[in-house]
């Protein structure tokens, strides 16, 4: 094998590794965004007013 073939193969492998790192970073970012959304929804559920129970009649909440 000549030097240019080896160098080309090394560059191709490095480009593949870079692409894999970028893909991993994008997946991690998407997971972080989903975690933030889940936390926000959980906080909203805790802060939403609960339906009142009166005379054994259940009212329903429009916050669903």
N, CA, C and O atoms as CSV, one atom per row, in Angstrom:
chain,resi,resn,atom,element,x,y,z
A,1,UNK,N,N,0.849,-1.188,0.000
A,1,UNK,CA,C,0.000,0.000,0.000
A,1,UNK,C,C,0.884,1.236,0.000
A,1,UNK,O,O,1.916,1.287,0.668
A,2,UNK,N,N,0.459,2.213,-0.753
A,2,UNK,CA,C,1.233,3.443,-0.762
A,2,UNK,C,C,0.704,4.407,0.306
A,2,UNK,O,O,-0.352,4.182,0.896
A,3,UNK,N,N,1.445,5.463,0.537
A,3,UNK,CA,C,1.139,6.407,1.615
A,3,UNK,C,C,-0.195,7.104,1.402
A,3,UNK,O,O,-0.942,7.317,2.356
A,4,UNK,N,N,-0.499,7.461,0.166
A,4,UNK,CA,C,-1.748,8.180,-0.084
A,4,UNK,C,C,-2.975,7.293,0.191
A,4,UNK,O,O,-4.009,7.792,0.636
A,5,UNK,N,N,-2.866,6.007,-0.066
A,5,UNK,CA,C,-3.969,5.097,0.218
A,5,UNK,C,C,-4.206,4.982,1.719
A,5,UNK,O,O,-5.346,4.996,2.184
A,6,UNK,N,N,-3.127,4.869,2.459
A,6,UNK,CA,C,-3.223,4.777,3.917
A,6,UNK,C,C,-3.775,6.076,4.492
A,6,UNK,O,O,-4.631,6.058,5.377
A,7,UNK,N,N,-3.278,7.205,3.983
A,7,UNK,CA,C,-3.762,8.504,4.468
A,7,UNK,C,C,-5.249,8.682,4.138
A,7,UNK,O,O,-6.016,9.183,4.960
A,8,UNK,N,N,-5.642,8.272,2.946
A,8,UNK,CA,C,-7.051,8.376,2.566
A,8,UNK,C,C,-7.939,7.520,3.443
A,8,UNK,O,O,-9.023,7.946,3.841
A,9,UNK,N,N,-7.482,6.308,3.749
A,9,UNK,CA,C,-8.256,5.423,4.617
A,9,UNK,C,C,-8.365,6.008,6.027
A,9,UNK,O,O,-9.415,5.922,6.665
A,10,UNK,N,N,-7.269,6.604,6.504
A,10,UNK,CA,C,-7.289,7.217,7.837
A,10,UNK,C,C,-8.245,8.400,7.877
A,10,UNK,O,O,-8.977,8.569,8.852
A,11,UNK,N,N,-8.249,9.215,6.836
A,11,UNK,CA,C,-9.167,10.354,6.789
A,11,UNK,C,C,-10.617,9.901,6.719
A,11,UNK,O,O,-11.494,10.507,7.334
A,12,UNK,N,N,-10.863,8.843,5.975
A,12,UNK,CA,C,-12.208,8.310,5.875
A,12,UNK,C,C,-12.691,7.794,7.226
A,12,UNK,O,O,-13.842,8.014,7.601
A,13,UNK,N,N,-11.819,7.111,7.953
A,13,UNK,CA,C,-12.182,6.619,9.287
A,13,UNK,C,C,-12.430,7.785,10.238
A,13,UNK,O,O,-13.370,7.752,11.032
A,14,UNK,N,N,-11.589,8.815,10.161
A,14,UNK,CA,C,-11.760,9.976,11.034
A,14,UNK,C,C,-13.071,10.696,10.725
A,14,UNK,O,O,-13.753,11.159,11.640
A,15,UNK,N,N,-13.428,10.793,9.447
A,15,UNK,CA,C,-14.699,11.414,9.069
A,15,UNK,C,C,-15.865,10.594,9.616
A,15,UNK,O,O,-16.856,11.159,10.079
A,16,UNK,N,N,-15.754,9.287,9.566
A,16,UNK,CA,C,-16.801,8.424,10.117
A,16,UNK,C,C,-16.944,8.604,11.611
A,16,UNK,O,O,-18.061,8.636,12.127
A,17,UNK,N,N,-15.830,8.723,12.317
A,17,UNK,CA,C,-15.876,8.937,13.762
A,17,UNK,C,C,-16.495,10.292,14.090
A,17,UNK,O,O,-17.266,10.416,15.042
A,18,UNK,N,N,-16.153,11.305,13.299
A,18,UNK,CA,C,-16.724,12.631,13.519
A,18,UNK,C,C,-18.232,12.603,13.319
A,18,UNK,O,O,-18.979,13.199,14.096
A,19,UNK,N,N,-18.678,11.913,12.278
A,19,UNK,CA,C,-20.123,11.790,12.026
A,19,UNK,C,C,-20.807,11.068,13.177
A,19,UNK,O,O,-21.905,11.443,13.589
A,20,UNK,N,N,-20.164,10.043,13.689
A,20,UNK,CA,C,-20.749,9.293,14.804
A,20,UNK,C,C,-20.838,10.173,16.057
A,20,UNK,O,O,-21.830,10.114,16.783
A,21,UNK,N,N,-19.814,10.980,16.311
A,21,UNK,CA,C,-19.848,11.886,17.461
A,21,UNK,C,C,-20.966,12.919,17.323
A,21,UNK,O,O,-21.657,13.227,18.294
A,22,UNK,N,N,-21.139,13.448,16.117
A,22,UNK,CA,C,-22.206,14.422,15.890
A,22,UNK,C,C,-23.579,13.791,16.093
A,22,UNK,O,O,-24.473,14.395,16.685
A,23,UNK,N,N,-23.730,12.576,15.596
A,23,UNK,CA,C,-25.000,11.876,15.768
A,23,UNK,C,C,-25.282,11.622,17.242
A,23,UNK,O,O,-26.408,11.810,17.703
A,24,UNK,N,N,-24.272,11.199,17.976
A,24,UNK,CA,C,-24.425,10.960,19.413
A,24,UNK,C,C,-24.799,12.243,20.141
A,24,UNK,O,O,-25.651,12.225,21.030
A,25,UNK,N,N,-24.172,13.352,19.774
A,25,UNK,CA,C,-24.484,14.633,20.401
A,25,UNK,C,C,-25.926,15.052,20.110
A,25,UNK,O,O,-26.608,15.587,20.983
A,26,UNK,N,N,-26.385,14.807,18.885
A,26,UNK,CA,C,-27.759,15.160,18.531
A,26,UNK,C,C,-28.759,14.311,19.302
A,26,UNK,O,O,-29.787,14.821,19.747
A,27,UNK,N,N,-28.475,13.029,19.467
A,27,UNK,CA,C,-29.367,12.146,20.228
A,27,UNK,C,C,-29.410,12.580,21.689
A,27,UNK,O,O,-30.475,12.593,22.306
A,28,UNK,N,N,-28.249,12.936,22.240
A,28,UNK,CA,C,-28.198,13.393,23.632
A,28,UNK,C,C,-28.981,14.690,23.799
A,28,UNK,O,O,-29.694,14.863,24.787
A,29,UNK,N,N,-28.850,15.592,22.847
A,29,UNK,CA,C,-29.586,16.851,22.927
A,29,UNK,C,C,-31.093,16.608,22.869
A,29,UNK,O,O,-31.852,17.230,23.613
A,30,UNK,N,N,-31.522,15.714,21.998
A,30,UNK,CA,C,-32.949,15.388,21.903
A,30,UNK,C,C,-33.448,14.764,23.206
A,30,UNK,O,O,-34.552,15.070,23.657
A,31,UNK,N,N,-32.648,13.900,23.807
A,31,UNK,CA,C,-33.037,13.278,25.074
A,31,UNK,C,C,-33.130,14.330,26.179
A,31,UNK,O,O,-34.044,14.284,27.002
A,32,UNK,N,N,-32.194,15.272,26.202
A,32,UNK,CA,C,-32.247,16.344,27.196
A,32,UNK,C,C,-33.502,17.193,27.023
A,32,UNK,O,O,-34.134,17.582,28.005
A,33,UNK,N,N,-33.859,17.478,25.778
A,33,UNK,CA,C,-35.074,18.259,25.526
A,33,UNK,C,C,-36.318,17.506,25.970
A,33,UNK,O,O,-37.244,18.104,26.516
A,34,UNK,N,N,-36.345,16.207,25.742
A,34,UNK,CA,C,-37.489,15.409,26.191
A,34,UNK,C,C,-37.574,15.386,27.713
A,34,UNK,O,O,-38.668,15.445,28.273
A,35,UNK,N,N,-36.431,15.300,28.383
A,35,UNK,CA,C,-36.420,15.326,29.849
A,35,UNK,C,C,-36.929,16.660,30.367
A,35,UNK,O,O,-37.674,16.704,31.346
A,36,UNK,N,N,-36.528,17.756,29.713
A,36,UNK,CA,C,-37.004,19.074,30.129
A,36,UNK,C,C,-38.517,19.183,29.943
A,36,UNK,O,O,-39.214,19.724,30.801
A,37,UNK,N,N,-39.021,18.669,28.824
A,37,UNK,CA,C,-40.464,18.709,28.576
A,37,UNK,C,C,-41.211,17.865,29.602
A,37,UNK,O,O,-42.263,18.277,30.092
A,38,UNK,N,N,-40.683,16.696,29.930
A,38,UNK,CA,C,-41.319,15.844,30.934
A,38,UNK,C,C,-41.342,16.533,32.296
A,38,UNK,O,O,-42.338,16.450,33.015
A,39,UNK,N,N,-40.260,17.207,32.650
A,39,UNK,CA,C,-40.210,17.928,33.924
A,39,UNK,C,C,-41.222,19.066,33.939
A,39,UNK,O,O,-41.905,19.288,34.939
A,40,UNK,N,N,-41.312,19.786,32.822
A,40,UNK,CA,C,-42.266,20.886,32.725
A,40,UNK,C,C,-43.700,20.377,32.867
A,40,UNK,O,O,-44.505,20.973,33.582
A,41,UNK,N,N,-44.016,19.280,32.189
A,41,UNK,CA,C,-45.358,18.713,32.293
A,41,UNK,C,C,-45.648,18.226,33.702
A,41,UNK,O,O,-46.758,18.400,34.204
A,42,UNK,N,N,-44.665,17.622,34.339
A,42,UNK,CA,C,-44.857,17.140,35.715
A,42,UNK,C,C,-45.132,18.307,36.662
A,42,UNK,O,O,-45.989,18.212,37.540
A,43,UNK,N,N,-44.396,19.418,36.478
A,43,UNK,CA,C,-44.635,20.597,37.315
A,43,UNK,C,C,-46.028,21.183,37.060
A,43,UNK,O,O,-46.714,21.602,37.991
A,44,UNK,N,N,-46.433,21.206,35.787
A,44,UNK,CA,C,-47.761,21.731,35.462
A,44,UNK,C,C,-48.864,20.893,36.089
A,44,UNK,O,O,-49.863,21.433,36.565
A,45,UNK,N,N,-48.687,19.583,36.092
A,45,UNK,CA,C,-49.685,18.700,36.704
A,45,UNK,C,C,-49.774,18.957,38.200
A,45,UNK,O,O,-50.870,18.961,38.761
A,46,UNK,N,N,-48.641,19.171,38.850
A,46,UNK,CA,C,-48.651,19.414,40.287
A,46,UNK,C,C,-49.298,20.755,40.625
A,46,UNK,O,O,-49.923,20.898,41.677
A,47,UNK,N,N,-49.149,21.738,39.736
A,47,UNK,CA,C,-49.676,23.073,40.023
A,47,UNK,C,C,-51.121,23.256,39.567
A,47,UNK,O,O,-51.777,24.212,39.980
A,48,UNK,N,N,-51.619,22.370,38.735
A,48,UNK,CA,C,-52.988,22.504,38.219
A,48,UNK,C,C,-53.981,22.310,39.345
A,48,UNK,O,O,-53.797,21.441,40.197
A,49,UNK,N,N,-55.036,23.116,39.355
A,49,UNK,CA,C,-56.055,22.936,40.402
A,49,UNK,C,C,-56.758,21.593,40.240
A,49,UNK,O,O,-57.071,21.162,39.130
A,50,UNK,N,N,-56.991,20.958,41.358
A,50,UNK,CA,C,-57.653,19.656,41.352
A,50,UNK,C,C,-59.157,19.865,41.393
A,50,UNK,O,O,-59.631,20.824,42.002
A,51,UNK,N,N,-59.908,18.989,40.760
A,51,UNK,CA,C,-61.370,19.134,40.790
A,51,UNK,C,C,-61.903,18.964,42.214
A,51,UNK,O,O,-61.415,18.139,42.986
A,52,UNK,N,N,-62.885,19.742,42.528
A,52,UNK,CA,C,-63.488,19.685,43.868
A,52,UNK,C,C,-64.528,18.573,43.916
A,52,UNK,O,O,-65.212,18.297,42.931
A,53,UNK,N,N,-64.632,17.944,45.075
A,53,UNK,CA,C,-65.637,16.900,45.281
A,53,UNK,C,C,-66.666,17.476,46.254
A,53,UNK,O,O,-66.338,17.816,47.391
A,54,UNK,N,N,-67.906,17.580,45.795
A,54,UNK,CA,C,-68.957,18.117,46.673
A,54,UNK,C,C,-70.231,17.291,46.513
A,54,UNK,O,O,-70.655,16.991,45.397
A,55,UNK,N,N,-70.814,16.939,47.610
A,55,UNK,CA,C,-72.076,16.177,47.627
A,55,UNK,C,C,-71.998,14.916,46.762
A,55,UNK,O,O,-72.944,14.589,46.046
A,56,UNK,N,N,-70.900,14.233,46.832
A,56,UNK,CA,C,-70.682,13.003,46.074
A,56,UNK,C,C,-70.811,13.201,44.561
A,56,UNK,O,O,-70.984,12.228,43.826
A,57,UNK,N,N,-70.729,14.435,44.095
A,57,UNK,CA,C,-70.769,14.710,42.656
A,57,UNK,C,C,-69.382,15.182,42.244
A,57,UNK,O,O,-68.838,16.116,42.832
A,58,UNK,N,N,-68.825,14.549,41.256
A,58,UNK,CA,C,-67.482,14.887,40.822
A,58,UNK,C,C,-67.539,15.928,39.706
A,58,UNK,O,O,-68.250,15.758,38.715
A,59,UNK,N,N,-66.788,16.992,39.882
A,59,UNK,CA,C,-66.629,17.964,38.824
A,59,UNK,C,C,-65.395,17.560,38.015
A,59,UNK,O,O,-64.525,16.851,38.522
A,60,UNK,N,N,-65.319,17.997,36.795
A,60,UNK,CA,C,-64.141,17.638,36.010
A,60,UNK,C,C,-63.335,18.901,35.708
A,60,UNK,O,O,-63.864,20.012,35.657
A,61,UNK,N,N,-62.068,18.689,35.516
A,61,UNK,CA,C,-61.152,19.795,35.258
A,61,UNK,C,C,-60.985,19.980,33.753
A,61,UNK,O,O,-60.918,19.010,32.998
A,62,UNK,N,N,-60.921,21.223,33.338
A,62,UNK,CA,C,-60.684,21.512,31.915
A,62,UNK,C,C,-59.207,21.711,31.643
A,62,UNK,O,O,-58.846,22.126,30.542
A,63,UNK,N,N,-58.345,21.432,32.597
A,63,UNK,CA,C,-56.905,21.622,32.439
A,63,UNK,C,C,-56.209,20.409,31.844
A,63,UNK,O,O,-54.984,20.409,31.715
A,64,UNK,N,N,-56.942,19.400,31.487
A,64,UNK,CA,C,-56.336,18.163,30.979
A,64,UNK,C,C,-55.695,18.371,29.631
A,64,UNK,O,O,-55.139,17.433,29.061
